[in-house]
């Protein structure tokens, strides 16, 4: 192989390896992505440049997800955030045939309506590309991206790792705290926490 051609191949391989090893990191630009929602509309992170974006990994069959929806905890936070101009994207990274992955768009719409959920969009990620890009581990797993496109929070919805609805009132809601901090121009006090819930069913 000619030296120039070899250099080009090695450079390409190096770029590929760098992309493969890239990981989401608080304080760094959030990785870009494009997903299709249950209405067939595409959503790219770049579409929301200049806006705060919340990413929420979802599995409708997960008991911890049920805790936060049956209580109205996440739906209430969605409505409050969206009224402040926040974009809220729910993402289902379950692989076909896995728990919570095979809901049709109409079934997801019915599920959202049942709990008065109000995300900007509910997106499918059945090949898991975006889930792996963000290293999403559980449902729910939460990410907050500020208006400059910087990831400022990654982790759990709140501070009490349980399936007990009564714990919600006693817990610190990390996502609300992060959004409030951004709104007031302050640093997010807890930028990283350990997520809890059901494993994402890749």
VOBA-453170 format. One record per residue: residue number from 1; residue in three letters; chain; x, y, z of N, C-alpha, C in turn. Coordinates in steps of 0.2 Angstrom, whole numbers, always signed. Layout:
N
+-----+-----+----+-------+-------+-------+-------+-------+-------+-------+-------+-------+
|   i |  aa | ch |  n.px |  n.py |  n.pz | ca.px | ca.py | ca.pz |  c.px |  c.py |  c.pz |
+-----+-----+----+-------+-------+-------+-------+-------+-------+-------+-------+-------+
| NUM | ALA |  A |     X |     Y |     Z |     X |     Y |     Z |     X |     Y |     Z |
...
+-----+-----+----+-------+-------+-------+-------+-------+-------+-------+-------+-------+
This chain:
202
+-----+-----+----+-------+-------+-------+-------+-------+-------+-------+-------+-------+
|   i |  aa | ch |  n.px |  n.py |  n.pz | ca.px | ca.py | ca.pz |  c.px |  c.py |  c.pz |
+-----+-----+----+-------+-------+-------+-------+-------+-------+-------+-------+-------+
|   1 | UNK |  A |    +4 |    -6 |    +0 |    +0 |    +0 |    +0 |    +4 |    +6 |    +0 |
|   2 | UNK |  A |    +3 |   +11 |    -4 |    +7 |   +17 |    -5 |    +6 |   +21 |    +2 |
|   3 | UNK |  A |   +12 |   +24 |    +4 |   +12 |   +28 |   +10 |    +6 |   +33 |   +12 |
|   4 | UNK |  A |    +4 |   +37 |    +6 |    -1 |   +42 |    +7 |    -8 |   +38 |    +9 |
|   5 | UNK |  A |    -9 |   +33 |    +5 |   -15 |   +29 |    +5 |   -15 |   +26 |   +12 |
|   6 | UNK |  A |   -10 |   +23 |   +15 |    -9 |   +20 |   +21 |   -11 |   +25 |   +27 |
|   7 | UNK |  A |    -8 |   +31 |   +26 |    -9 |   +36 |   +31 |   -17 |   +38 |   +31 |
|   8 | UNK |  A |   -20 |   +38 |   +25 |   -27 |   +40 |   +25 |   -31 |   +35 |   +29 |
|   9 | UNK |  A |   -29 |   +28 |   +27 |   -33 |   +23 |   +30 |   -32 |   +23 |   +38 |
|  10 | UNK |  A |   -26 |   +24 |   +40 |   -25 |   +24 |   +47 |   -28 |   +30 |   +51 |
|  11 | UNK |  A |   -29 |   +36 |   +47 |   -32 |   +42 |   +50 |   -40 |   +40 |   +51 |
|  12 | UNK |  A |   -42 |   +37 |   +46 |   -49 |   +35 |   +46 |   -51 |   +30 |   +51 |
|  13 | UNK |  A |   -46 |   +25 |   +52 |   -47 |   +21 |   +58 |   -47 |   +24 |   +65 |
|  14 | UNK |  A |   -42 |   +29 |   +65 |   -41 |   +33 |   +71 |   -48 |   +37 |   +73 |
|  15 | UNK |  A |   -50 |   +40 |   +68 |   -57 |   +44 |   +69 |   -62 |   +39 |   +71 |
|  16 | UNK |  A |   -63 |   +33 |   +68 |   -68 |   +28 |   +70 |   -67 |   +26 |   +77 |
|  17 | UNK |  A |   -61 |   +24 |   +79 |   -60 |   +22 |   +86 |   -61 |   +28 |   +91 |
|  18 | UNK |  A |   -60 |   +34 |   +89 |   -61 |   +39 |   +93 |   -69 |   +40 |   +94 |
|  19 | UNK |  A |   -73 |   +39 |   +89 |   -80 |   +40 |   +89 |   -83 |   +34 |   +93 |
|  20 | UNK |  A |   -80 |   +28 |   +92 |   -82 |   +22 |   +96 |   -81 |   +23 |  +103 |
|  21 | UNK |  A |   -75 |   +26 |  +105 |   -74 |   +27 |  +112 |   -77 |   +33 |  +116 |
|  22 | UNK |  A |   -80 |   +37 |  +112 |   -82 |   +43 |  +114 |   -88 |   +42 |  +119 |
|  23 | UNK |  A |   -88 |   +46 |  +125 |   -94 |   +44 |  +129 |   -97 |   +51 |  +132 |
|  24 | UNK |  A |  -103 |   +51 |  +134 |  -106 |   +57 |  +136 |  -103 |   +59 |  +143 |
|  25 | UNK |  A |  -102 |   +65 |  +144 |   -99 |   +68 |  +150 |  -102 |   +74 |  +152 |
|  26 | UNK |  A |  -104 |   +75 |  +158 |  -106 |   +81 |  +160 |  -101 |   +87 |  +160 |
|  27 | UNK |  A |  -103 |   +92 |  +158 |   -99 |   +98 |  +156 |   -96 |   +98 |  +149 |
|  28 | UNK |  A |   -98 |   +93 |  +145 |   -96 |   +93 |  +138 |  -102 |   +93 |  +134 |
|  29 | UNK |  A |  -101 |   +95 |  +127 |  -107 |   +95 |  +123 |  -110 |   +89 |  +122 |
|  30 | UNK |  A |  -117 |   +89 |  +123 |  -121 |   +83 |  +122 |  -120 |   +80 |  +115 |
|  31 | UNK |  A |  -119 |   +74 |  +114 |  -119 |   +71 |  +108 |  -125 |   +72 |  +103 |
|  32 | UNK |  A |  -124 |   +73 |   +97 |  -130 |   +74 |   +93 |  -133 |   +67 |   +91 |
|  33 | UNK |  A |  -140 |   +68 |   +89 |  -143 |   +62 |   +87 |  -150 |   +64 |   +83 |
|  34 | UNK |  A |  -153 |   +59 |   +80 |  -159 |   +60 |   +77 |  -163 |   +54 |   +78 |
|  35 | UNK |  A |  -169 |   +55 |   +80 |  -174 |   +49 |   +82 |  -181 |   +51 |   +79 |
|  36 | UNK |  A |  -185 |   +46 |   +78 |  -192 |   +46 |   +75 |  -197 |   +45 |   +81 |
|  37 | UNK |  A |  -202 |   +50 |   +81 |  -206 |   +49 |   +87 |  -212 |   +45 |   +84 |
|  38 | UNK |  A |  -217 |   +44 |   +89 |  -223 |   +40 |   +88 |  -228 |   +42 |   +83 |
|  39 | UNK |  A |  -227 |   +49 |   +81 |  -231 |   +52 |   +75 |  -227 |   +52 |   +68 |
|  40 | UNK |  A |  -221 |   +48 |   +68 |  -217 |   +48 |   +62 |  -213 |   +54 |   +61 |
|  41 | UNK |  A |  -213 |   +59 |   +66 |  -209 |   +65 |   +65 |  -202 |   +64 |   +67 |
|  42 | UNK |  A |  -197 |   +67 |   +64 |  -190 |   +66 |   +66 |  -188 |   +72 |   +71 |
|  43 | UNK |  A |  -184 |   +70 |   +76 |  -181 |   +75 |   +81 |  -174 |   +74 |   +81 |
|  44 | UNK |  A |  -170 |   +80 |   +79 |  -163 |   +80 |   +80 |  -161 |   +85 |   +86 |
|  45 | UNK |  A |  -156 |   +83 |   +90 |  -154 |   +87 |   +95 |  -153 |   +94 |   +92 |
|  46 | UNK |  A |  -150 |   +94 |   +86 |  -148 |  +101 |   +84 |  -154 |  +105 |   +82 |
|  47 | UNK |  A |  -160 |  +102 |   +81 |  -166 |  +106 |   +80 |  -168 |  +111 |   +86 |
|  48 | UNK |  A |  -165 |  +109 |   +92 |  -167 |  +113 |   +98 |  -161 |  +117 |  +101 |
|  49 | UNK |  A |  -157 |  +119 |   +96 |  -151 |  +123 |   +98 |  -154 |  +129 |  +101 |
|  50 | UNK |  A |  -151 |  +131 |  +107 |  -154 |  +137 |  +110 |  -159 |  +136 |  +115 |
|  51 | UNK |  A |  -161 |  +129 |  +116 |  -166 |  +127 |  +121 |  -163 |  +122 |  +126 |
|  52 | UNK |  A |  -166 |  +122 |  +132 |  -165 |  +117 |  +137 |  -168 |  +111 |  +134 |
|  53 | UNK |  A |  -165 |  +105 |  +135 |  -168 |   +99 |  +133 |  -167 |   +94 |  +138 |
|  54 | UNK |  A |  -172 |   +90 |  +140 |  -172 |   +85 |  +145 |  -173 |   +78 |  +141 |
|  55 | UNK |  A |  -169 |   +73 |  +142 |  -170 |   +67 |  +139 |  -172 |   +62 |  +145 |
|  56 | UNK |  A |  -177 |   +58 |  +143 |  -179 |   +53 |  +148 |  -180 |   +46 |  +145 |
|  57 | UNK |  A |  -176 |   +42 |  +148 |  -177 |   +35 |  +145 |  -183 |   +31 |  +148 |
|  58 | UNK |  A |  -187 |   +28 |  +144 |  -193 |   +25 |  +146 |  -194 |   +18 |  +144 |
|  59 | UNK |  A |  -198 |   +15 |  +149 |  -200 |    +8 |  +148 |  -207 |    +8 |  +151 |
|  60 | UNK |  A |  -212 |    +7 |  +147 |  -219 |    +8 |  +150 |  -221 |    +2 |  +155 |
|  61 | UNK |  A |  -217 |    -4 |  +155 |  -218 |    -9 |  +159 |  -214 |    -9 |  +165 |
|  62 | UNK |  A |  -209 |    -4 |  +166 |  -205 |    -4 |  +172 |  -208 |    -2 |  +178 |
|  63 | UNK |  A |  -208 |    -6 |  +184 |  -211 |    -3 |  +190 |  -209 |    +3 |  +193 |
|  64 | UNK |  A |  -203 |    +5 |  +192 |  -200 |   +12 |  +194 |  -203 |   +17 |  +190 |
|  65 | UNK |  A |  -204 |   +16 |  +183 |  -207 |   +21 |  +179 |  -214 |   +22 |  +181 |
|  66 | UNK |  A |  -218 |   +16 |  +183 |  -225 |   +17 |  +185 |  -225 |   +21 |  +191 |
|  67 | UNK |  A |  -220 |   +20 |  +196 |  -220 |   +24 |  +202 |  -220 |   +32 |  +200 |
|  68 | UNK |  A |  -216 |   +34 |  +196 |  -216 |   +41 |  +194 |  -221 |   +43 |  +190 |
|  69 | UNK |  A |  -225 |   +39 |  +186 |  -231 |   +41 |  +182 |  -237 |   +40 |  +186 |
|  70 | UNK |  A |  -238 |   +35 |  +190 |  -245 |   +34 |  +194 |  -245 |   +40 |  +199 |
|  71 | UNK |  A |  -240 |   +42 |  +201 |  -240 |   +47 |  +206 |  -241 |   +54 |  +203 |
|  72 | UNK |  A |  -239 |   +55 |  +197 |  -240 |   +61 |  +193 |  -233 |   +65 |  +194 |
|  73 | UNK |  A |  -228 |   +62 |  +197 |  -222 |   +65 |  +198 |  -218 |   +68 |  +191 |
|  74 | UNK |  A |  -217 |   +63 |  +187 |  -214 |   +65 |  +180 |  -219 |   +69 |  +176 |
|  75 | UNK |  A |  -225 |   +67 |  +175 |  -230 |   +71 |  +171 |  -230 |   +78 |  +173 |
|  76 | UNK |  A |  -230 |   +79 |  +180 |  -231 |   +86 |  +182 |  -224 |   +90 |  +181 |
|  77 | UNK |  A |  -219 |   +87 |  +181 |  -212 |   +90 |  +180 |  -212 |   +91 |  +172 |
|  78 | UNK |  A |  -214 |   +87 |  +168 |  -214 |   +88 |  +161 |  -218 |   +94 |  +159 |
|  79 | UNK |  A |  -224 |   +95 |  +162 |  -229 |  +101 |  +161 |  -226 |  +107 |  +163 |
|  80 | UNK |  A |  -223 |  +107 |  +169 |  -219 |  +113 |  +172 |  -214 |  +115 |  +167 |
|  81 | UNK |  A |  -210 |  +110 |  +165 |  -204 |  +112 |  +161 |  -206 |  +114 |  +155 |
|  82 | UNK |  A |  -210 |  +111 |  +151 |  -212 |  +113 |  +145 |  -215 |  +120 |  +145 |
|  83 | UNK |  A |  -219 |  +122 |  +150 |  -222 |  +129 |  +151 |  -216 |  +134 |  +151 |
|  84 | UNK |  A |  -210 |  +132 |  +153 |  -204 |  +136 |  +154 |  -200 |  +136 |  +147 |
|  85 | UNK |  A |  -203 |  +133 |  +142 |  -199 |  +132 |  +136 |  -194 |  +127 |  +135 |
|  86 | UNK |  A |  -194 |  +122 |  +140 |  -190 |  +116 |  +139 |  -193 |  +111 |  +134 |
|  87 | UNK |  A |  -188 |  +108 |  +131 |  -190 |  +102 |  +126 |  -189 |   +96 |  +130 |
|  88 | UNK |  A |  -194 |   +91 |  +130 |  -193 |   +85 |  +134 |  -194 |   +79 |  +129 |
|  89 | UNK |  A |  -189 |   +75 |  +128 |  -190 |   +70 |  +124 |  -189 |   +63 |  +128 |
|  90 | UNK |  A |  -194 |   +59 |  +127 |  -194 |   +52 |  +130 |  -192 |   +48 |  +125 |
|  91 | UNK |  A |  -187 |   +43 |  +127 |  -184 |   +38 |  +123 |  -185 |   +31 |  +125 |
|  92 | UNK |  A |  -187 |   +27 |  +120 |  -188 |   +20 |  +122 |  -182 |   +16 |  +118 |
|  93 | UNK |  A |  -177 |   +14 |  +121 |  -172 |   +10 |  +118 |  -172 |    +3 |  +118 |
|  94 | UNK |  A |  -178 |    +0 |  +120 |  -179 |    -7 |  +120 |  -179 |   -10 |  +114 |
|  95 | UNK |  A |  -175 |   -16 |  +113 |  -175 |   -20 |  +107 |  -181 |   -23 |  +106 |
|  96 | UNK |  A |  -183 |   -24 |   +99 |  -189 |   -28 |   +98 |  -189 |   -35 |  +101 |
|  97 | UNK |  A |  -195 |   -36 |  +104 |  -196 |   -42 |  +108 |  -194 |   -42 |  +115 |
|  98 | UNK |  A |  -191 |   -36 |  +117 |  -189 |   -35 |  +124 |  -195 |   -32 |  +128 |
|  99 | UNK |  A |  -195 |   -32 |  +135 |  -200 |   -29 |  +139 |  -201 |   -22 |  +137 |
| 100 | UNK |  A |  -207 |   -20 |  +136 |  -208 |   -13 |  +135 |  -207 |   -10 |  +128 |
| 101 | UNK |  A |  -204 |   -14 |  +124 |  -202 |   -12 |  +117 |  -207 |   -12 |  +112 |
| 102 | UNK |  A |  -212 |   -16 |  +112 |  -216 |   -18 |  +106 |  -223 |   -14 |  +106 |
| 103 | UNK |  A |  -223 |    -9 |  +110 |  -229 |    -5 |  +110 |  -230 |    -1 |  +104 |
| 104 | UNK |  A |  -236 |    -1 |  +101 |  -237 |    +3 |   +95 |  -238 |   +10 |   +96 |
| 105 | UNK |  A |  -237 |   +14 |   +91 |  -238 |   +21 |   +93 |  -245 |   +23 |   +96 |
| 106 | UNK |  A |  -250 |   +20 |   +94 |  -257 |   +21 |   +97 |  -257 |   +18 |  +105 |
| 107 | UNK |  A |  -253 |   +13 |  +106 |  -253 |   +10 |  +113 |  -249 |   +15 |  +117 |
| 108 | UNK |  A |  -244 |   +18 |  +114 |  -240 |   +23 |  +118 |  -244 |   +29 |  +119 |
| 109 | UNK |  A |  -247 |   +31 |  +114 |  -252 |   +37 |  +115 |  -257 |   +36 |  +121 |
| 110 | UNK |  A |  -260 |   +30 |  +121 |  -265 |   +28 |  +126 |  -261 |   +28 |  +133 |
| 111 | UNK |  A |  -255 |   +26 |  +133 |  -251 |   +25 |  +140 |  -250 |   +32 |  +142 |
| 112 | UNK |  A |  -248 |   +37 |  +138 |  -246 |   +44 |  +140 |  -252 |   +47 |  +142 |
| 113 | UNK |  A |  -258 |   +46 |  +138 |  -264 |   +49 |  +140 |  -267 |   +47 |  +147 |
| 114 | UNK |  A |  -266 |   +40 |  +148 |  -268 |   +38 |  +155 |  -265 |   +41 |  +161 |
| 115 | UNK |  A |  -259 |   +43 |  +160 |  -255 |   +46 |  +165 |  -254 |   +54 |  +165 |
| 116 | UNK |  A |  -258 |   +57 |  +160 |  -258 |   +64 |  +159 |  -251 |   +66 |  +157 |
| 117 | UNK |  A |  -247 |   +62 |  +154 |  -240 |   +64 |  +152 |  -240 |   +69 |  +147 |
| 118 | UNK |  A |  -235 |   +73 |  +147 |  -235 |   +79 |  +142 |  -228 |   +80 |  +139 |
| 119 | UNK |  A |  -224 |   +75 |  +136 |  -218 |   +76 |  +134 |  -218 |   +80 |  +127 |
| 120 | UNK |  A |  -213 |   +83 |  +125 |  -213 |   +86 |  +118 |  -214 |   +80 |  +113 |
| 121 | UNK |  A |  -210 |   +75 |  +114 |  -211 |   +69 |  +109 |  -209 |   +63 |  +113 |
| 122 | UNK |  A |  -212 |   +57 |  +110 |  -210 |   +50 |  +113 |  -206 |   +47 |  +107 |
| 123 | UNK |  A |  -200 |   +45 |  +108 |  -196 |   +43 |  +102 |  -194 |   +36 |  +103 |
| 124 | UNK |  A |  -194 |   +32 |   +97 |  -191 |   +25 |   +97 |  -184 |   +25 |   +95 |
| 125 | UNK |  A |  -180 |   +21 |   +99 |  -173 |   +20 |   +98 |  -172 |   +12 |   +98 |
| 126 | UNK |  A |  -175 |    +8 |   +94 |  -175 |    +1 |   +95 |  -169 |    -2 |   +93 |
| 127 | UNK |  A |  -164 |    +1 |   +89 |  -158 |    -2 |   +88 |  -153 |    +0 |   +94 |
| 128 | UNK |  A |  -155 |    +4 |   +98 |  -151 |    +6 |  +104 |  -145 |   +11 |  +103 |
| 129 | UNK |  A |  -145 |   +14 |   +97 |  -139 |   +18 |   +96 |  -139 |   +24 |  +100 |
| 130 | UNK |  A |  -144 |   +27 |  +101 |  -144 |   +33 |  +105 |  -143 |   +32 |  +113 |
| 131 | UNK |  A |  -146 |   +26 |  +115 |  -146 |   +24 |  +122 |  -138 |   +22 |  +123 |
| 132 | UNK |  A |  -135 |   +19 |  +119 |  -128 |   +17 |  +120 |  -124 |   +23 |  +119 |
| 133 | UNK |  A |  -126 |   +28 |  +115 |  -122 |   +34 |  +114 |  -122 |   +38 |  +121 |
| 134 | UNK |  A |  -127 |   +38 |  +124 |  -128 |   +42 |  +130 |  -127 |   +37 |  +136 |
| 135 | UNK |  A |  -125 |   +31 |  +135 |  -124 |   +26 |  +140 |  -130 |   +26 |  +145 |
| 136 | UNK |  A |  -136 |   +26 |  +143 |  -142 |   +25 |  +147 |  -142 |   +18 |  +150 |
| 137 | UNK |  A |  -143 |   +18 |  +156 |  -143 |   +12 |  +160 |  -150 |    +9 |  +162 |
| 138 | UNK |  A |  -154 |   +14 |  +164 |  -160 |   +12 |  +167 |  -166 |   +16 |  +165 |
| 139 | UNK |  A |  -172 |   +14 |  +167 |  -178 |   +18 |  +165 |  -181 |   +19 |  +172 |
| 140 | UNK |  A |  -182 |   +26 |  +174 |  -180 |   +31 |  +170 |  -172 |   +33 |  +171 |
| 141 | UNK |  A |  -169 |   +35 |  +166 |  -162 |   +38 |  +166 |  -163 |   +45 |  +163 |
| 142 | UNK |  A |  -160 |   +50 |  +167 |  -162 |   +57 |  +165 |  -156 |   +61 |  +163 |
| 143 | UNK |  A |  -157 |   +65 |  +158 |  -151 |   +69 |  +156 |  -154 |   +76 |  +155 |
| 144 | UNK |  A |  -150 |   +82 |  +157 |  -152 |   +88 |  +156 |  -147 |   +92 |  +152 |
| 145 | UNK |  A |  -149 |   +95 |  +146 |  -144 |   +98 |  +142 |  -146 |  +106 |  +142 |
| 146 | UNK |  A |  -141 |  +110 |  +143 |  -143 |  +117 |  +143 |  -144 |  +120 |  +136 |
| 147 | UNK |  A |  -145 |  +127 |  +136 |  -147 |  +130 |  +130 |  -140 |  +131 |  +126 |
| 148 | UNK |  A |  -134 |  +130 |  +128 |  -128 |  +130 |  +125 |  -126 |  +123 |  +122 |
| 149 | UNK |  A |  -131 |  +118 |  +123 |  -129 |  +111 |  +121 |  -125 |  +107 |  +125 |
| 150 | UNK |  A |  -124 |  +110 |  +131 |  -119 |  +106 |  +136 |  -123 |  +102 |  +141 |
| 151 | UNK |  A |  -121 |   +96 |  +142 |  -124 |   +91 |  +146 |  -123 |   +94 |  +154 |
| 152 | UNK |  A |  -128 |   +95 |  +157 |  -127 |   +98 |  +164 |  -129 |   +93 |  +170 |
| 153 | UNK |  A |  -133 |   +88 |  +168 |  -135 |   +83 |  +173 |  -136 |   +77 |  +169 |
| 154 | UNK |  A |  -134 |   +72 |  +173 |  -135 |   +65 |  +171 |  -136 |   +60 |  +177 |
| 155 | UNK |  A |  -142 |   +56 |  +177 |  -143 |   +52 |  +182 |  -150 |   +50 |  +184 |
| 156 | UNK |  A |  -152 |   +50 |  +190 |  -158 |   +48 |  +193 |  -163 |   +54 |  +193 |
| 157 | UNK |  A |  -169 |   +52 |  +193 |  -175 |   +57 |  +193 |  -174 |   +60 |  +200 |
| 158 | UNK |  A |  -173 |   +56 |  +205 |  -173 |   +59 |  +212 |  -168 |   +55 |  +217 |
| 159 | UNK |  A |  -168 |   +57 |  +223 |  -163 |   +55 |  +227 |  -164 |   +48 |  +231 |
| 160 | UNK |  A |  -170 |   +46 |  +231 |  -172 |   +40 |  +235 |  -173 |   +34 |  +230 |
| 161 | UNK |  A |  -169 |   +29 |  +231 |  -169 |   +24 |  +226 |  -174 |   +18 |  +229 |
| 162 | UNK |  A |  -181 |   +19 |  +227 |  -186 |   +14 |  +229 |  -191 |   +14 |  +224 |
| 163 | UNK |  A |  -196 |    +9 |  +225 |  -202 |    +9 |  +221 |  -208 |   +11 |  +225 |
| 164 | UNK |  A |  -207 |   +14 |  +231 |  -212 |   +17 |  +235 |  -214 |   +24 |  +233 |
| 165 | UNK |  A |  -220 |   +25 |  +231 |  -223 |   +31 |  +229 |  -222 |   +36 |  +235 |
| 166 | UNK |  A |  -223 |   +34 |  +241 |  -223 |   +39 |  +247 |  -216 |   +42 |  +248 |
| 167 | UNK |  A |  -211 |   +39 |  +245 |  -204 |   +42 |  +245 |  -203 |   +48 |  +241 |
| 168 | UNK |  A |  -207 |   +49 |  +236 |  -206 |   +54 |  +231 |  -206 |   +61 |  +235 |
| 169 | UNK |  A |  -211 |   +62 |  +239 |  -212 |   +68 |  +243 |  -206 |   +70 |  +247 |
| 170 | UNK |  A |  -202 |   +65 |  +249 |  -196 |   +65 |  +254 |  -190 |   +66 |  +250 |
| 171 | UNK |  A |  -190 |   +65 |  +243 |  -184 |   +65 |  +239 |  -182 |   +71 |  +236 |
| 172 | UNK |  A |  -176 |   +72 |  +235 |  -174 |   +78 |  +231 |  -175 |   +76 |  +223 |
| 173 | UNK |  A |  -179 |   +80 |  +220 |  -179 |   +79 |  +213 |  -174 |   +82 |  +209 |
| 174 | UNK |  A |  -169 |   +78 |  +207 |  -163 |   +81 |  +204 |  -164 |   +84 |  +197 |
| 175 | UNK |  A |  -169 |   +82 |  +194 |  -170 |   +85 |  +187 |  -173 |   +92 |  +188 |
| 176 | UNK |  A |  -178 |   +93 |  +193 |  -181 |   +99 |  +195 |  -176 |  +104 |  +197 |
| 177 | UNK |  A |  -171 |  +102 |  +202 |  -166 |  +106 |  +204 |  -161 |  +108 |  +199 |
| 178 | UNK |  A |  -160 |  +104 |  +194 |  -156 |  +106 |  +188 |  -159 |  +111 |  +184 |
| 179 | UNK |  A |  -165 |  +110 |  +183 |  -169 |  +115 |  +178 |  -170 |  +122 |  +182 |
| 180 | UNK |  A |  -171 |  +122 |  +189 |  -171 |  +128 |  +192 |  -165 |  +131 |  +193 |
| 181 | UNK |  A |  -159 |  +128 |  +193 |  -152 |  +131 |  +193 |  -151 |  +134 |  +187 |
| 182 | UNK |  A |  -153 |  +131 |  +181 |  -151 |  +134 |  +174 |  -156 |  +140 |  +174 |
| 183 | UNK |  A |  -162 |  +140 |  +176 |  -166 |  +146 |  +175 |  -164 |  +152 |  +179 |
| 184 | UNK |  A |  -160 |  +150 |  +185 |  -158 |  +156 |  +189 |  -151 |  +158 |  +188 |
| 185 | UNK |  A |  -148 |  +154 |  +182 |  -141 |  +156 |  +181 |  -136 |  +153 |  +185 |
| 186 | UNK |  A |  -137 |  +148 |  +189 |  -133 |  +145 |  +194 |  -130 |  +138 |  +191 |
| 187 | UNK |  A |  -125 |  +136 |  +194 |  -122 |  +129 |  +192 |  -127 |  +124 |  +195 |
| 188 | UNK |  A |  -127 |  +118 |  +192 |  -132 |  +113 |  +194 |  -128 |  +110 |  +200 |
| 189 | UNK |  A |  -131 |  +110 |  +206 |  -128 |  +108 |  +212 |  -126 |  +100 |  +212 |
| 190 | UNK |  A |  -130 |   +96 |  +209 |  -129 |   +89 |  +209 |  -129 |   +87 |  +201 |
| 191 | UNK |  A |  -123 |   +88 |  +198 |  -123 |   +86 |  +191 |  -123 |   +79 |  +189 |
| 192 | UNK |  A |  -121 |   +75 |  +193 |  -121 |   +68 |  +192 |  -124 |   +64 |  +198 |
| 193 | UNK |  A |  -128 |   +59 |  +196 |  -131 |   +54 |  +202 |  -131 |   +47 |  +198 |
| 194 | UNK |  A |  -132 |   +42 |  +203 |  -133 |   +36 |  +200 |  -140 |   +34 |  +199 |
| 195 | UNK |  A |  -141 |   +33 |  +192 |  -148 |   +31 |  +190 |  -151 |   +25 |  +194 |
| 196 | UNK |  A |  -157 |   +24 |  +194 |  -160 |   +18 |  +197 |  -167 |   +17 |  +193 |
| 197 | UNK |  A |  -168 |   +10 |  +193 |  -174 |    +8 |  +189 |  -173 |    +1 |  +186 |
| 198 | UNK |  A |  -177 |    +0 |  +181 |  -176 |    -6 |  +177 |  -170 |    -5 |  +172 |
| 199 | UNK |  A |  -166 |   -10 |  +170 |  -161 |   -10 |  +165 |  -164 |    -8 |  +159 |
| 200 | UNK |  A |  -161 |    -4 |  +155 |  -163 |    -3 |  +148 |  -162 |   -10 |  +144 |
| 201 | UNK |  A |  -168 |   -12 |  +141 |  -168 |   -18 |  +138 |  -165 |   -18 |  +130 |
| 202 | UNK |  A |  -159 |   -17 |  +130 |  -155 |   -17 |  +123 |  -156 |   -24 |  +120 |
+-----+-----+----+-------+-------+-------+-------+-------+-------+-------+-------+-------+
